[in-house]
Amino acid sequence: MARKPPSRFLYRDGVGNAALIAGIVAVVCAFIPFVGDFIAVPAGVVAVVAGWVGLGRDVDGTASNGREAVIGAALGGVALFTVFLTFATSSL
């Protein structure tokens, strides 16, 4: 008797959702002077790492929200770049 393949929709979608939420928080906080930098950098790093893990789970077939993981990682990268750019221009 043939084995049934594992279901693609498991409860492993939390990392992709976390990446999206952290990316949104990071981008919003990246444009707040001074205090936003302390929130945007950790949230951006979390978004990039969680997006990477979420995309890996989507490729493995254990998650179904690879799009959200990639968008969250991209938003986290944009936030980190924005914070770096504003820091570099303000320290001149």
PyMOL Python script that loads the backbone (N, CA, C, O; Angstrom):
from pymol import cmd

cmd.read_pdbstr("""\
ATOM      1  N   MET A   1       0.831  -1.171   0.000  1.00  0.00           N
ATOM      2  CA  MET A   1       0.000   0.000   0.000  1.00  0.00           C
ATOM      3  C   MET A   1       0.887   1.250   0.000  1.00  0.00           C
ATOM      4  O   MET A   1       1.845   1.329   0.770  1.00  0.00           O
ATOM      5  N   ALA A   2       0.579   2.206  -0.842  1.00  0.00           N
ATOM      6  CA  ALA A   2       1.395   3.416  -0.971  1.00  0.00           C
ATOM      7  C   ALA A   2       1.139   4.346   0.209  1.00  0.00           C
ATOM      8  O   ALA A   2       0.019   4.472   0.704  1.00  0.00           O
ATOM      9  N   ARG A   3       2.205   4.984   0.635  1.00  0.00           N
ATOM     10  CA  ARG A   3       2.081   5.951   1.732  1.00  0.00           C
ATOM     11  C   ARG A   3       1.571   7.274   1.190  1.00  0.00           C
ATOM     12  O   ARG A   3       1.913   7.689   0.083  1.00  0.00           O
ATOM     13  N   LYS A   4       0.772   7.903   1.972  1.00  0.00           N
ATOM     14  CA  LYS A   4       0.228   9.208   1.614  1.00  0.00           C
ATOM     15  C   LYS A   4       1.281  10.275   1.896  1.00  0.00           C
ATOM     16  O   LYS A   4       1.861  10.281   2.982  1.00  0.00           O
ATOM     17  N   PRO A   5       1.547  11.183   0.946  1.00  0.00           N
ATOM     18  CA  PRO A   5       2.543  12.226   1.221  1.00  0.00           C
ATOM     19  C   PRO A   5       2.070  13.153   2.325  1.00  0.00           C
ATOM     20  O   PRO A   5       0.868  13.329   2.520  1.00  0.00           O
ATOM     21  N   PRO A   6       3.016  13.749   3.050  1.00  0.00           N
ATOM     22  CA  PRO A   6       2.610  14.636   4.146  1.00  0.00           C
ATOM     23  C   PRO A   6       1.852  15.840   3.610  1.00  0.00           C
ATOM     24  O   PRO A   6       2.096  16.321   2.503  1.00  0.00           O
ATOM     25  N   SER A   7       0.941  16.301   4.421  1.00  0.00           N
ATOM     26  CA  SER A   7       0.129  17.455   4.040  1.00  0.00           C
ATOM     27  C   SER A   7       1.002  18.700   3.959  1.00  0.00           C
ATOM     28  O   SER A   7       1.891  18.890   4.789  1.00  0.00           O
ATOM     29  N   ARG A   8       0.757  19.537   2.981  1.00  0.00           N
ATOM     30  CA  ARG A   8       1.542  20.746   2.802  1.00  0.00           C
ATOM     31  C   ARG A   8       1.146  21.821   3.813  1.00  0.00           C
ATOM     32  O   ARG A   8       1.947  22.706   4.118  1.00  0.00           O
ATOM     33  N   PHE A   9      -0.047  21.756   4.321  1.00  0.00           N
ATOM     34  CA  PHE A   9      -0.533  22.789   5.232  1.00  0.00           C
ATOM     35  C   PHE A   9      -0.440  22.292   6.668  1.00  0.00           C
ATOM     36  O   PHE A   9      -1.403  21.755   7.215  1.00  0.00           O
ATOM     37  N   LEU A  10       0.703  22.473   7.256  1.00  0.00           N
ATOM     38  CA  LEU A  10       0.933  22.090   8.638  1.00  0.00           C
ATOM     39  C   LEU A  10       1.004  23.347   9.487  1.00  0.00           C
ATOM     40  O   LEU A  10       0.874  24.458   8.973  1.00  0.00           O
ATOM     41  N   TYR A  11       1.206  23.176  10.763  1.00  0.00           N
ATOM     42  CA  TYR A  11       1.276  24.300  11.685  1.00  0.00           C
ATOM     43  C   TYR A  11       2.690  24.848  11.770  1.00  0.00           C
ATOM     44  O   TYR A  11       3.163  25.152  12.865  1.00  0.00           O
ATOM     45  N   ARG A  12       3.371  24.982  10.653  1.00  0.00           N
ATOM     46  CA  ARG A  12       4.734  25.484  10.637  1.00  0.00           C
ATOM     47  C   ARG A  12       4.809  26.840   9.949  1.00  0.00           C
ATOM     48  O   ARG A  12       5.881  27.250   9.505  1.00  0.00           O
ATOM     49  N   ASP A  13       3.693  27.534   9.857  1.00  0.00           N
ATOM     50  CA  ASP A  13       3.655  28.803   9.153  1.00  0.00           C
ATOM     51  C   ASP A  13       3.980  29.992  10.043  1.00  0.00           C
ATOM     52  O   ASP A  13       3.985  31.124   9.559  1.00  0.00           O
ATOM     53  N   GLY A  14       4.246  29.782  11.301  1.00  0.00           N
ATOM     54  CA  GLY A  14       4.457  30.879  12.236  1.00  0.00           C
ATOM     55  C   GLY A  14       5.697  31.695  11.948  1.00  0.00           C
ATOM     56  O   GLY A  14       5.709  32.898  12.210  1.00  0.00           O
ATOM     57  N   VAL A  15       6.735  31.088  11.420  1.00  0.00           N
ATOM     58  CA  VAL A  15       7.974  31.818  11.178  1.00  0.00           C
ATOM     59  C   VAL A  15       7.788  32.818  10.037  1.00  0.00           C
ATOM     60  O   VAL A  15       8.298  33.936  10.110  1.00  0.00           O
ATOM     61  N   GLY A  16       7.075  32.435   8.997  1.00  0.00           N
ATOM     62  CA  GLY A  16       6.806  33.361   7.903  1.00  0.00           C
ATOM     63  C   GLY A  16       5.951  34.530   8.350  1.00  0.00           C
ATOM     64  O   GLY A  16       6.184  35.669   7.945  1.00  0.00           O
ATOM     65  N   ASN A  17       4.968  34.251   9.179  1.00  0.00           N
ATOM     66  CA  ASN A  17       4.128  35.330   9.714  1.00  0.00           C
ATOM     67  C   ASN A  17       4.932  36.244  10.628  1.00  0.00           C
ATOM     68  O   ASN A  17       4.751  37.462  10.606  1.00  0.00           O
ATOM     69  N   ALA A  18       5.819  35.664  11.432  1.00  0.00           N
ATOM     70  CA  ALA A  18       6.664  36.474  12.311  1.00  0.00           C
ATOM     71  C   ALA A  18       7.598  37.359  11.494  1.00  0.00           C
ATOM     72  O   ALA A  18       7.857  38.502  11.872  1.00  0.00           O
ATOM     73  N   ALA A  19       8.102  36.844  10.384  1.00  0.00           N
ATOM     74  CA  ALA A  19       8.972  37.644   9.519  1.00  0.00           C
ATOM     75  C   ALA A  19       8.216  38.830   8.946  1.00  0.00           C
ATOM     76  O   ALA A  19       8.744  39.940   8.894  1.00  0.00           O
ATOM     77  N   LEU A  20       6.987  38.601   8.519  1.00  0.00           N
ATOM     78  CA  LEU A  20       6.190  39.686   7.947  1.00  0.00           C
ATOM     79  C   LEU A  20       5.881  40.755   8.992  1.00  0.00           C
ATOM     80  O   LEU A  20       6.006  41.948   8.714  1.00  0.00           O
ATOM     81  N   ILE A  21       5.484  40.341  10.178  1.00  0.00           N
ATOM     82  CA  ILE A  21       5.154  41.296  11.237  1.00  0.00           C
ATOM     83  C   ILE A  21       6.399  42.063  11.673  1.00  0.00           C
ATOM     84  O   ILE A  21       6.347  43.282  11.839  1.00  0.00           O
ATOM     85  N   ALA A  22       7.518  41.362  11.861  1.00  0.00           N
ATOM     86  CA  ALA A  22       8.751  42.039  12.269  1.00  0.00           C
ATOM     87  C   ALA A  22       9.240  42.987  11.183  1.00  0.00           C
ATOM     88  O   ALA A  22       9.777  44.052  11.487  1.00  0.00           O
ATOM     89  N   GLY A  23       9.061  42.610   9.919  1.00  0.00           N
ATOM     90  CA  GLY A  23       9.462  43.489   8.829  1.00  0.00           C
ATOM     91  C   GLY A  23       8.642  44.759   8.777  1.00  0.00           C
ATOM     92  O   GLY A  23       9.182  45.841   8.548  1.00  0.00           O
ATOM     93  N   ILE A  24       7.347  44.638   8.988  1.00  0.00           N
ATOM     94  CA  ILE A  24       6.481  45.823   9.001  1.00  0.00           C
ATOM     95  C   ILE A  24       6.847  46.737  10.165  1.00  0.00           C
ATOM     96  O   ILE A  24       6.941  47.952   9.992  1.00  0.00           O
ATOM     97  N   VAL A  25       7.053  46.164  11.343  1.00  0.00           N
ATOM     98  CA  VAL A  25       7.438  46.966  12.513  1.00  0.00           C
ATOM     99  C   VAL A  25       8.782  47.647  12.262  1.00  0.00           C
ATOM    100  O   VAL A  25       8.960  48.811  12.619  1.00  0.00           O
ATOM    101  N   ALA A  26       9.719  46.942  11.660  1.00  0.00           N
ATOM    102  CA  ALA A  26      11.039  47.501  11.411  1.00  0.00           C
ATOM    103  C   ALA A  26      10.979  48.671  10.435  1.00  0.00           C
ATOM    104  O   ALA A  26      11.630  49.694  10.652  1.00  0.00           O
ATOM    105  N   VAL A  27      10.207  48.529   9.368  1.00  0.00           N
ATOM    106  CA  VAL A  27      10.115  49.615   8.384  1.00  0.00           C
ATOM    107  C   VAL A  27       9.435  50.835   8.982  1.00  0.00           C
ATOM    108  O   VAL A  27       9.869  51.962   8.744  1.00  0.00           O
ATOM    109  N   VAL A  28       8.390  50.631   9.745  1.00  0.00           N
ATOM    110  CA  VAL A  28       7.695  51.766  10.356  1.00  0.00           C
ATOM    111  C   VAL A  28       8.612  52.478  11.356  1.00  0.00           C
ATOM    112  O   VAL A  28       8.666  53.707  11.388  1.00  0.00           O
ATOM    113  N   CYS A  29       9.321  51.712  12.158  1.00  0.00           N
ATOM    114  CA  CYS A  29      10.183  52.316  13.174  1.00  0.00           C
ATOM    115  C   CYS A  29      11.476  52.884  12.593  1.00  0.00           C
ATOM    116  O   CYS A  29      12.141  53.683  13.252  1.00  0.00           O
ATOM    117  N   ALA A  30      11.842  52.495  11.392  1.00  0.00           N
ATOM    118  CA  ALA A  30      13.074  53.004  10.795  1.00  0.00           C
ATOM    119  C   ALA A  30      12.988  54.490  10.499  1.00  0.00           C
ATOM    120  O   ALA A  30      14.016  55.161  10.406  1.00  0.00           O
ATOM    121  N   PHE A  31      11.783  55.016  10.350  1.00  0.00           N
ATOM    122  CA  PHE A  31      11.619  56.425  10.029  1.00  0.00           C
ATOM    123  C   PHE A  31      11.368  57.297  11.262  1.00  0.00           C
ATOM    124  O   PHE A  31      11.117  58.494  11.128  1.00  0.00           O
ATOM    125  N   ILE A  32      11.431  56.712  12.452  1.00  0.00           N
ATOM    126  CA  ILE A  32      11.290  57.477  13.693  1.00  0.00           C
ATOM    127  C   ILE A  32      12.697  57.812  14.183  1.00  0.00           C
ATOM    128  O   ILE A  32      13.503  56.907  14.400  1.00  0.00           O
ATOM    129  N   PRO A  33      12.998  59.078  14.356  1.00  0.00           N
ATOM    130  CA  PRO A  33      14.361  59.445  14.757  1.00  0.00           C
ATOM    131  C   PRO A  33      14.717  58.926  16.151  1.00  0.00           C
ATOM    132  O   PRO A  33      13.857  58.828  17.027  1.00  0.00           O
ATOM    133  N   PHE A  34      15.978  58.600  16.342  1.00  0.00           N
ATOM    134  CA  PHE A  34      16.609  58.197  17.594  1.00  0.00           C
ATOM    135  C   PHE A  34      16.031  56.918  18.189  1.00  0.00           C
ATOM    136  O   PHE A  34      16.695  55.882  18.154  1.00  0.00           O
ATOM    137  N   VAL A  35      14.833  56.953  18.727  1.00  0.00           N
ATOM    138  CA  VAL A  35      14.266  55.795  19.422  1.00  0.00           C
ATOM    139  C   VAL A  35      13.944  54.671  18.438  1.00  0.00           C
ATOM    140  O   VAL A  35      14.081  53.492  18.764  1.00  0.00           O
ATOM    141  N   GLY A  36      13.522  55.040  17.253  1.00  0.00           N
ATOM    142  CA  GLY A  36      13.170  54.033  16.258  1.00  0.00           C
ATOM    143  C   GLY A  36      14.334  53.166  15.846  1.00  0.00           C
ATOM    144  O   GLY A  36      14.143  52.013  15.459  1.00  0.00           O
ATOM    145  N   ASP A  37      15.554  53.708  15.923  1.00  0.00           N
ATOM    146  CA  ASP A  37      16.727  52.921  15.549  1.00  0.00           C
ATOM    147  C   ASP A  37      16.932  51.738  16.483  1.00  0.00           C
ATOM    148  O   ASP A  37      17.371  50.672  16.053  1.00  0.00           O
ATOM    149  N   PHE A  38      16.618  51.925  17.752  1.00  0.00           N
ATOM    150  CA  PHE A  38      16.793  50.835  18.715  1.00  0.00           C
ATOM    151  C   PHE A  38      15.747  49.741  18.544  1.00  0.00           C
ATOM    152  O   PHE A  38      15.935  48.622  19.020  1.00  0.00           O
ATOM    153  N   ILE A  39      14.661  50.054  17.876  1.00  0.00           N
ATOM    154  CA  ILE A  39      13.622  49.059  17.611  1.00  0.00           C
ATOM    155  C   ILE A  39      13.782  48.483  16.207  1.00  0.00           C
ATOM    156  O   ILE A  39      13.568  47.289  15.995  1.00  0.00           O
ATOM    157  N   ALA A  40      14.154  49.323  15.254  1.00  0.00           N
ATOM    158  CA  ALA A  40      14.209  48.895  13.860  1.00  0.00           C
ATOM    159  C   ALA A  40      15.330  47.899  13.596  1.00  0.00           C
ATOM    160  O   ALA A  40      15.144  46.965  12.816  1.00  0.00           O
ATOM    161  N   VAL A  41      16.466  48.071  14.212  1.00  0.00           N
ATOM    162  CA  VAL A  41      17.586  47.175  13.943  1.00  0.00           C
ATOM    163  C   VAL A  41      17.311  45.752  14.439  1.00  0.00           C
ATOM    164  O   VAL A  41      17.469  44.814  13.657  1.00  0.00           O
ATOM    165  N   PRO A  42      16.908  45.544  15.700  1.00  0.00           N
ATOM    166  CA  PRO A  42      16.604  44.159  16.104  1.00  0.00           C
ATOM    167  C   PRO A  42      15.421  43.562  15.342  1.00  0.00           C
ATOM    168  O   PRO A  42      15.438  42.384  14.987  1.00  0.00           O
ATOM    169  N   ALA A  43      14.397  44.376  15.094  1.00  0.00           N
ATOM    170  CA  ALA A  43      13.247  43.857  14.347  1.00  0.00           C
ATOM    171  C   ALA A  43      13.632  43.517  12.916  1.00  0.00           C
ATOM    172  O   ALA A  43      13.132  42.540  12.359  1.00  0.00           O
ATOM    173  N   GLY A  44      14.510  44.305  12.315  1.00  0.00           N
ATOM    174  CA  GLY A  44      14.976  44.013  10.967  1.00  0.00           C
ATOM    175  C   GLY A  44      15.786  42.727  10.903  1.00  0.00           C
ATOM    176  O   GLY A  44      15.634  41.938   9.971  1.00  0.00           O
ATOM    177  N   VAL A  45      16.643  42.517  11.891  1.00  0.00           N
ATOM    178  CA  VAL A  45      17.430  41.284  11.932  1.00  0.00           C
ATOM    179  C   VAL A  45      16.518  40.080  12.129  1.00  0.00           C
ATOM    180  O   VAL A  45      16.695  39.050  11.479  1.00  0.00           O
ATOM    181  N   VAL A  46      15.543  40.207  13.025  1.00  0.00           N
ATOM    182  CA  VAL A  46      14.583  39.113  13.239  1.00  0.00           C
ATOM    183  C   VAL A  46      13.804  38.832  11.961  1.00  0.00           C
ATOM    184  O   VAL A  46      13.559  37.672  11.630  1.00  0.00           O
ATOM    185  N   ALA A  47      13.413  39.874  11.240  1.00  0.00           N
ATOM    186  CA  ALA A  47      12.654  39.687  10.006  1.00  0.00           C
ATOM    187  C   ALA A  47      13.470  38.962   8.952  1.00  0.00           C
ATOM    188  O   ALA A  47      12.954  38.080   8.265  1.00  0.00           O
ATOM    189  N   VAL A  48      14.738  39.323   8.816  1.00  0.00           N
ATOM    190  CA  VAL A  48      15.582  38.684   7.808  1.00  0.00           C
ATOM    191  C   VAL A  48      15.820  37.218   8.157  1.00  0.00           C
ATOM    192  O   VAL A  48      15.707  36.348   7.294  1.00  0.00           O
ATOM    193  N   VAL A  49      16.146  36.942   9.409  1.00  0.00           N
ATOM    194  CA  VAL A  49      16.427  35.560   9.820  1.00  0.00           C
ATOM    195  C   VAL A  49      15.161  34.706   9.746  1.00  0.00           C
ATOM    196  O   VAL A  49      15.194  33.586   9.236  1.00  0.00           O
ATOM    197  N   ALA A  50      14.047  35.233  10.255  1.00  0.00           N
ATOM    198  CA  ALA A  50      12.800  34.468  10.208  1.00  0.00           C
ATOM    199  C   ALA A  50      12.325  34.274   8.774  1.00  0.00           C
ATOM    200  O   ALA A  50      11.756  33.232   8.447  1.00  0.00           O
ATOM    201  N   GLY A  51      12.551  35.257   7.921  1.00  0.00           N
ATOM    202  CA  GLY A  51      12.189  35.095   6.520  1.00  0.00           C
ATOM    203  C   GLY A  51      13.009  34.026   5.837  1.00  0.00           C
ATOM    204  O   GLY A  51      12.500  33.278   5.003  1.00  0.00           O
ATOM    205  N   TRP A  52      14.263  33.953   6.187  1.00  0.00           N
ATOM    206  CA  TRP A  52      15.134  32.924   5.627  1.00  0.00           C
ATOM    207  C   TRP A  52      14.679  31.528   6.074  1.00  0.00           C
ATOM    208  O   TRP A  52      14.602  30.602   5.267  1.00  0.00           O
ATOM    209  N   VAL A  53      14.383  31.396   7.353  1.00  0.00           N
ATOM    210  CA  VAL A  53      13.904  30.110   7.878  1.00  0.00           C
ATOM    211  C   VAL A  53      12.544  29.752   7.279  1.00  0.00           C
ATOM    212  O   VAL A  53      12.306  28.602   6.912  1.00  0.00           O
ATOM    213  N   GLY A  54      11.653  30.741   7.180  1.00  0.00           N
ATOM    214  CA  GLY A  54      10.335  30.494   6.609  1.00  0.00           C
ATOM    215  C   GLY A  54      10.394  30.096   5.150  1.00  0.00           C
ATOM    216  O   GLY A  54       9.626  29.240   4.709  1.00  0.00           O
ATOM    217  N   LEU A  55      11.294  30.706   4.393  1.00  0.00           N
ATOM    218  CA  LEU A  55      11.443  30.322   2.991  1.00  0.00           C
ATOM    219  C   LEU A  55      11.995  28.909   2.871  1.00  0.00           C
ATOM    220  O   LEU A  55      11.592  28.154   1.987  1.00  0.00           O
ATOM    221  N   GLY A  56      12.909  28.556   3.754  1.00  0.00           N
ATOM    222  CA  GLY A  56      13.426  27.185   3.757  1.00  0.00           C
ATOM    223  C   GLY A  56      12.344  26.168   4.064  1.00  0.00           C
ATOM    224  O   GLY A  56      12.313  25.087   3.477  1.00  0.00           O
ATOM    225  N   ARG A  57      11.460  26.512   4.980  1.00  0.00           N
ATOM    226  CA  ARG A  57      10.352  25.596   5.278  1.00  0.00           C
ATOM    227  C   ARG A  57       9.371  25.502   4.125  1.00  0.00           C
ATOM    228  O   ARG A  57       8.775  24.449   3.900  1.00  0.00           O
ATOM    229  N   ASP A  58       9.197  26.590   3.393  1.00  0.00           N
ATOM    230  CA  ASP A  58       8.310  26.544   2.235  1.00  0.00           C
ATOM    231  C   ASP A  58       8.910  25.671   1.137  1.00  0.00           C
ATOM    232  O   ASP A  58       8.194  24.923   0.472  1.00  0.00           O
ATOM    233  N   VAL A  59      10.203  25.767   0.952  1.00  0.00           N
ATOM    234  CA  VAL A  59      10.857  24.941  -0.056  1.00  0.00           C
ATOM    235  C   VAL A  59      10.794  23.471   0.335  1.00  0.00           C
ATOM    236  O   VAL A  59      10.622  22.610  -0.528  1.00  0.00           O
ATOM    237  N   ASP A  60      10.931  23.173   1.632  1.00  0.00           N
ATOM    238  CA  ASP A  60      10.838  21.788   2.108  1.00  0.00           C
ATOM    239  C   ASP A  60       9.427  21.233   2.005  1.00  0.00           C
ATOM    240  O   ASP A  60       9.239  20.017   1.976  1.00  0.00           O
ATOM    241  N   GLY A  61       8.449  22.100   1.950  1.00  0.00           N
ATOM    242  CA  GLY A  61       7.063  21.652   1.883  1.00  0.00           C
ATOM    243  C   GLY A  61       6.388  21.532   3.229  1.00  0.00           C
ATOM    244  O   GLY A  61       5.284  20.993   3.315  1.00  0.00           O
ATOM    245  N   THR A  62       7.023  22.023   4.292  1.00  0.00           N
ATOM    246  CA  THR A  62       6.415  21.943   5.613  1.00  0.00           C
ATOM    247  C   THR A  62       5.673  23.213   5.992  1.00  0.00           C
ATOM    248  O   THR A  62       5.063  23.273   7.059  1.00  0.00           O
ATOM    249  N   ALA A  63       5.714  24.231   5.137  1.00  0.00           N
ATOM    250  CA  ALA A  63       4.972  25.470   5.370  1.00  0.00           C
ATOM    251  C   ALA A  63       4.367  25.910   4.047  1.00  0.00           C
ATOM    252  O   ALA A  63       4.750  25.435   2.978  1.00  0.00           O
ATOM    253  N   SER A  64       3.428  26.812   4.142  1.00  0.00           N
ATOM    254  CA  SER A  64       2.734  27.230   2.927  1.00  0.00           C
ATOM    255  C   SER A  64       2.752  28.735   2.710  1.00  0.00           C
ATOM    256  O   SER A  64       2.007  29.237   1.868  1.00  0.00           O
ATOM    257  N   ASN A  65       3.568  29.457   3.435  1.00  0.00           N
ATOM    258  CA  ASN A  65       3.556  30.913   3.290  1.00  0.00           C
ATOM    259  C   ASN A  65       4.942  31.459   2.972  1.00  0.00           C
ATOM    260  O   ASN A  65       5.463  32.317   3.683  1.00  0.00           O
ATOM    261  N   GLY A  66       5.511  30.965   1.926  1.00  0.00           N
ATOM    262  CA  GLY A  66       6.819  31.450   1.492  1.00  0.00           C
ATOM    263  C   GLY A  66       6.785  32.886   1.032  1.00  0.00           C
ATOM    264  O   GLY A  66       7.759  33.620   1.198  1.00  0.00           O
ATOM    265  N   ARG A  67       5.664  33.295   0.451  1.00  0.00           N
ATOM    266  CA  ARG A  67       5.543  34.680  -0.016  1.00  0.00           C
ATOM    267  C   ARG A  67       5.630  35.654   1.153  1.00  0.00           C
ATOM    268  O   ARG A  67       6.315  36.672   1.060  1.00  0.00           O
ATOM    269  N   GLU A  68       4.950  35.356   2.239  1.00  0.00           N
ATOM    270  CA  GLU A  68       5.011  36.230   3.409  1.00  0.00           C
ATOM    271  C   GLU A  68       6.416  36.265   4.004  1.00  0.00           C
ATOM    272  O   GLU A  68       6.874  37.311   4.464  1.00  0.00           O
ATOM    273  N   ALA A  69       7.096  35.124   3.993  1.00  0.00           N
ATOM    274  CA  ALA A  69       8.456  35.066   4.520  1.00  0.00           C
ATOM    275  C   ALA A  69       9.403  35.933   3.694  1.00  0.00           C
ATOM    276  O   ALA A  69      10.246  36.636   4.250  1.00  0.00           O
ATOM    277  N   VAL A  70       9.268  35.883   2.380  1.00  0.00           N
ATOM    278  CA  VAL A  70      10.136  36.682   1.514  1.00  0.00           C
ATOM    279  C   VAL A  70       9.829  38.171   1.656  1.00  0.00           C
ATOM    280  O   VAL A  70      10.747  38.991   1.702  1.00  0.00           O
ATOM    281  N   ILE A  71       8.552  38.523   1.725  1.00  0.00           N
ATOM    282  CA  ILE A  71       8.184  39.935   1.894  1.00  0.00           C
ATOM    283  C   ILE A  71       8.693  40.451   3.235  1.00  0.00           C
ATOM    284  O   ILE A  71       9.205  41.569   3.304  1.00  0.00           O
ATOM    285  N   GLY A  72       8.564  39.662   4.303  1.00  0.00           N
ATOM    286  CA  GLY A  72       9.071  40.074   5.609  1.00  0.00           C
ATOM    287  C   GLY A  72      10.578  40.254   5.610  1.00  0.00           C
ATOM    288  O   GLY A  72      11.091  41.212   6.189  1.00  0.00           O
ATOM    289  N   ALA A  73      11.296  39.335   4.962  1.00  0.00           N
ATOM    290  CA  ALA A  73      12.751  39.464   4.885  1.00  0.00           C
ATOM    291  C   ALA A  73      13.148  40.696   4.081  1.00  0.00           C
ATOM    292  O   ALA A  73      14.102  41.388   4.436  1.00  0.00           O
ATOM    293  N   ALA A  74      12.426  40.973   3.003  1.00  0.00           N
ATOM    294  CA  ALA A  74      12.729  42.156   2.194  1.00  0.00           C
ATOM    295  C   ALA A  74      12.457  43.439   2.968  1.00  0.00           C
ATOM    296  O   ALA A  74      13.241  44.385   2.897  1.00  0.00           O
ATOM    297  N   LEU A  75      11.356  43.477   3.701  1.00  0.00           N
ATOM    298  CA  LEU A  75      11.052  44.663   4.514  1.00  0.00           C
ATOM    299  C   LEU A  75      12.103  44.853   5.608  1.00  0.00           C
ATOM    300  O   LEU A  75      12.501  45.980   5.899  1.00  0.00           O
ATOM    301  N   GLY A  76      12.547  43.760   6.208  1.00  0.00           N
ATOM    302  CA  GLY A  76      13.605  43.860   7.212  1.00  0.00           C
ATOM    303  C   GLY A  76      14.898  44.379   6.614  1.00  0.00           C
ATOM    304  O   GLY A  76      15.583  45.193   7.232  1.00  0.00           O
ATOM    305  N   GLY A  77      15.241  43.920   5.422  1.00  0.00           N
ATOM    306  CA  GLY A  77      16.436  44.425   4.741  1.00  0.00           C
ATOM    307  C   GLY A  77      16.322  45.892   4.395  1.00  0.00           C
ATOM    308  O   GLY A  77      17.289  46.640   4.536  1.00  0.00           O
ATOM    309  N   VAL A  78      15.147  46.316   3.941  1.00  0.00           N
ATOM    310  CA  VAL A  78      14.922  47.733   3.636  1.00  0.00           C
ATOM    311  C   VAL A  78      15.051  48.579   4.899  1.00  0.00           C
ATOM    312  O   VAL A  78      15.633  49.664   4.869  1.00  0.00           O
ATOM    313  N   ALA A  79      14.515  48.088   5.992  1.00  0.00           N
ATOM    314  CA  ALA A  79      14.613  48.832   7.252  1.00  0.00           C
ATOM    315  C   ALA A  79      16.060  48.939   7.719  1.00  0.00           C
ATOM    316  O   ALA A  79      16.488  50.003   8.166  1.00  0.00           O
ATOM    317  N   LEU A  80      16.811  47.855   7.621  1.00  0.00           N
ATOM    318  CA  LEU A  80      18.219  47.904   8.024  1.00  0.00           C
ATOM    319  C   LEU A  80      19.007  48.855   7.127  1.00  0.00           C
ATOM    320  O   LEU A  80      19.862  49.598   7.610  1.00  0.00           O
ATOM    321  N   PHE A  81      18.724  48.837   5.830  1.00  0.00           N
ATOM    322  CA  PHE A  81      19.400  49.752   4.920  1.00  0.00           C
ATOM    323  C   PHE A  81      19.035  51.203   5.225  1.00  0.00           C
ATOM    324  O   PHE A  81      19.895  52.082   5.173  1.00  0.00           O
ATOM    325  N   THR A  82      17.776  51.458   5.541  1.00  0.00           N
ATOM    326  CA  THR A  82      17.337  52.815   5.865  1.00  0.00           C
ATOM    327  C   THR A  82      18.019  53.326   7.131  1.00  0.00           C
ATOM    328  O   THR A  82      18.474  54.469   7.180  1.00  0.00           O
ATOM    329  N   VAL A  83      18.086  52.483   8.142  1.00  0.00           N
ATOM    330  CA  VAL A  83      18.746  52.893   9.388  1.00  0.00           C
ATOM    331  C   VAL A  83      20.241  53.142   9.142  1.00  0.00           C
ATOM    332  O   VAL A  83      20.804  54.111   9.652  1.00  0.00           O
ATOM    333  N   PHE A  84      20.872  52.273   8.367  1.00  0.00           N
ATOM    334  CA  PHE A  84      22.287  52.469   8.045  1.00  0.00           C
ATOM    335  C   PHE A  84      22.497  53.758   7.272  1.00  0.00           C
ATOM    336  O   PHE A  84      23.434  54.504   7.555  1.00  0.00           O
ATOM    337  N   LEU A  85      21.646  54.025   6.310  1.00  0.00           N
ATOM    338  CA  LEU A  85      21.765  55.224   5.493  1.00  0.00           C
ATOM    339  C   LEU A  85      21.569  56.495   6.318  1.00  0.00           C
ATOM    340  O   LEU A  85      22.326  57.455   6.176  1.00  0.00           O
ATOM    341  N   THR A  86      20.562  56.499   7.170  1.00  0.00           N
ATOM    342  CA  THR A  86      20.345  57.688   8.001  1.00  0.00           C
ATOM    343  C   THR A  86      21.469  57.873   9.029  1.00  0.00           C
ATOM    344  O   THR A  86      21.838  59.002   9.351  1.00  0.00           O
ATOM    345  N   PHE A  87      22.007  56.766   9.539  1.00  0.00           N
ATOM    346  CA  PHE A  87      23.133  56.865  10.471  1.00  0.00           C
ATOM    347  C   PHE A  87      24.367  57.396   9.769  1.00  0.00           C
ATOM    348  O   PHE A  87      25.087  58.229  10.320  1.00  0.00           O
ATOM    349  N   ALA A  88      24.619  56.922   8.555  1.00  0.00           N
ATOM    350  CA  ALA A  88      25.808  57.355   7.812  1.00  0.00           C
ATOM    351  C   ALA A  88      25.718  58.813   7.424  1.00  0.00           C
ATOM    352  O   ALA A  88      26.718  59.529   7.474  1.00  0.00           O
ATOM    353  N   THR A  89      24.532  59.267   7.037  1.00  0.00           N
ATOM    354  CA  THR A  89      24.409  60.667   6.623  1.00  0.00           C
ATOM    355  C   THR A  89      24.386  61.630   7.812  1.00  0.00           C
ATOM    356  O   THR A  89      24.812  62.778   7.681  1.00  0.00           O
ATOM    357  N   SER A  90      23.902  61.184   8.951  1.00  0.00           N
ATOM    358  CA  SER A  90      23.843  62.077  10.110  1.00  0.00           C
ATOM    359  C   SER A  90      25.163  62.151  10.863  1.00  0.00           C
ATOM    360  O   SER A  90      25.364  63.071  11.657  1.00  0.00           O
ATOM    361  N   SER A  91      26.055  61.218  10.637  1.00  0.00           N
ATOM    362  CA  SER A  91      27.333  61.236  11.357  1.00  0.00           C
ATOM    363  C   SER A  91      28.423  61.953  10.573  1.00  0.00           C
ATOM    364  O   SER A  91      29.573  61.983  11.011  1.00  0.00           O
ATOM    365  N   LEU A  92      28.093  62.524   9.440  1.00  0.00           N
ATOM    366  CA  LEU A  92      29.114  63.248   8.668  1.00  0.00           C
ATOM    367  C   LEU A  92      29.398  64.582   9.218  1.00  0.00           C
ATOM    368  O   LEU A  92      30.233  65.308   8.677  1.00  0.00           O
TER     369      LEU A  92
END
""", "prot")
cmd.dss("prot")
cmd.show_as("cartoon", "prot")
cmd.util.cbc("prot")
cmd.orient("prot")
